[in-house]
Amino acid sequence: MSVIEDIKSASDRCNGKFYVVPAFWHAYSFNTENIGGYIDHFDLKGKSLLTVGSSGEQVINAHLKGAKDITLFDACPFAKYYTWLKIAAIISLSYEEYIAYFMYHTSKVCGTGTNIYRFNKNLFEKISPVLKVLDHESYYFWSEMYKKVRETSSLRFLFKDEEKRAKVIKGYSLYLDNEENYLKAKKAIRNISFKYVRGNLFSDSVTGCFDNVFLSNSCTNYSPQELLLLIKKLEDNLKIDGRMLFAYLYEVDFDNNDDSNLMYCMSFVKEYFKDYLDEHYQVKTAKEILWNNERDKKDLILVHHKK
Ligand SMILES: C[S@@+](CC[C@H](N)C(=O)[O-])C[C@H]1O[C@@H](n2cnc3c(N)ncnc32)[C@H](O)[C@@H]1O
């Protein structure tokens, strides 16, 4: 698919032409997992990373932790354009402007829920000169989208807003939790580079050998059988002491044995993934971030350590 075809399908959709939307077509507006909560469990400084994540947040946060050779492998056609848009926006916009431009809810800007400044054209005019220099194809995609969509607010149809709450989104990230960190990120982001591969992890070949692999919470879309196949496949792309985050699970104890959802039934998971489940870590949940308190239930990441 070329950028021209991507613009056509994206603008058609935003202008209300409905057709069957392929799997993974929508980008995630922000991460749906607490990246800031787990990222320090991985050694990223100077190390390589293969990650999914159409929100671009895995790429940005890993870069801020010093990752050097980052590949974003994602089936979403807009993942690259959106990631570069965010990077250019961090460089060009103030903290408040960035929040107003990207977030669905910003309680400060608009109390009623939906943020009327989202994808505001004036803010895009501030981002676009930097975007043009960073990645011309992404600049072309977004510039054409602004020309072609009838209303800028309909750009939201490109996204899944699964995590809408501004406070949670801020708490999930290293650079959004407060203005000071955002200002530090502005400097650190300038030398970012990443490779984008559009493909399906199951059916397309994955090239390269990585110190770290992040599969985000994709496991919730797959059966355990599919996930096991994927882990076995990506094992070949892990360096000898490499580590793979193969599951991010929400609000579950490591000894939960309720078997209504197999991926959340830990007796099953421990047995089924026994050759690959080497480490697990608890992560602060969205509710804990939202209400500023500790809760019994934590999110859980499952990690394979190749060595
Ligand atoms: C469950 S979503 C979670 C979104 C994620 N938290 C983020 O920040 O973008 C997983 C991401 O992986 C991508 N993805 C899922 N399965 C994939 C596959 N088989 N091949 C390539 N990308 C995939 C989706 O397009 C999406 O961007």
PDBQT file of the ligand as one rigid body, heavy atoms in Angstrom, charges set to zero:
ROOT
HETATM    1  C1  LIG A 401      -4.090  -4.659  21.435  1.00  0.00    +0.000 C 
HETATM    2  S1  LIG A 401      -3.329  -3.336  20.559  1.00  0.00    +0.000 S 
HETATM    3  C2  LIG A 401      -2.847  -2.391  21.893  1.00  0.00    +0.000 C 
HETATM    4  C3  LIG A 401      -2.487  -1.016  21.487  1.00  0.00    +0.000 C 
HETATM    5  C4  LIG A 401      -1.277  -0.578  22.123  1.00  0.00    +0.000 C 
HETATM    6  N1  LIG A 401      -1.413  -0.553  23.558  1.00  0.00    +0.000 N 
HETATM    7  C5  LIG A 401      -0.806   0.770  21.599  1.00  0.00    +0.000 C 
HETATM    8  O1  LIG A 401      -0.319   1.562  22.372  1.00  0.00    +0.000 OA
HETATM    9  O2  LIG A 401      -0.859   1.013  20.393  1.00  0.00    +0.000 OA
HETATM   10  C6  LIG A 401      -1.903  -3.968  19.891  1.00  0.00    +0.000 C 
HETATM   11  C7  LIG A 401      -1.217  -3.242  18.742  1.00  0.00    +0.000 C 
HETATM   12  O3  LIG A 401      -0.559  -4.259  18.033  1.00  0.00    +0.000 OA
HETATM   13  C8  LIG A 401      -0.951  -4.275  16.686  1.00  0.00    +0.000 C 
HETATM   14  N2  LIG A 401      -1.102  -5.693  16.350  1.00  0.00    +0.000 N 
HETATM   15  C9  LIG A 401      -1.889  -6.596  16.965  1.00  0.00    +0.000 A 
HETATM   16  N3  LIG A 401      -1.735  -7.801  16.411  1.00  0.00    +0.000 NA
HETATM   17  C10 LIG A 401      -0.824  -7.659  15.412  1.00  0.00    +0.000 A 
HETATM   18  C11 LIG A 401      -0.269  -8.554  14.470  1.00  0.00    +0.000 A 
HETATM   19  N4  LIG A 401      -0.619  -9.827  14.428  1.00  0.00    +0.000 N 
HETATM   20  N5  LIG A 401       0.641  -8.077  13.610  1.00  0.00    +0.000 NA
HETATM   21  C12 LIG A 401       1.013  -6.774  13.640  1.00  0.00    +0.000 A 
HETATM   22  N6  LIG A 401       0.507  -5.881  14.503  1.00  0.00    +0.000 NA
HETATM   23  C13 LIG A 401      -0.416  -6.317  15.378  1.00  0.00    +0.000 A 
HETATM   24  C14 LIG A 401      -2.235  -3.477  16.582  1.00  0.00    +0.000 C 
HETATM   25  O4  LIG A 401      -2.326  -2.829  15.328  1.00  0.00    +0.000 OA
HETATM   26  C15 LIG A 401      -2.071  -2.487  17.724  1.00  0.00    +0.000 C 
HETATM   27  O5  LIG A 401      -1.375  -1.338  17.324  1.00  0.00    +0.000 OA
ENDROOT
TORSDOF 0
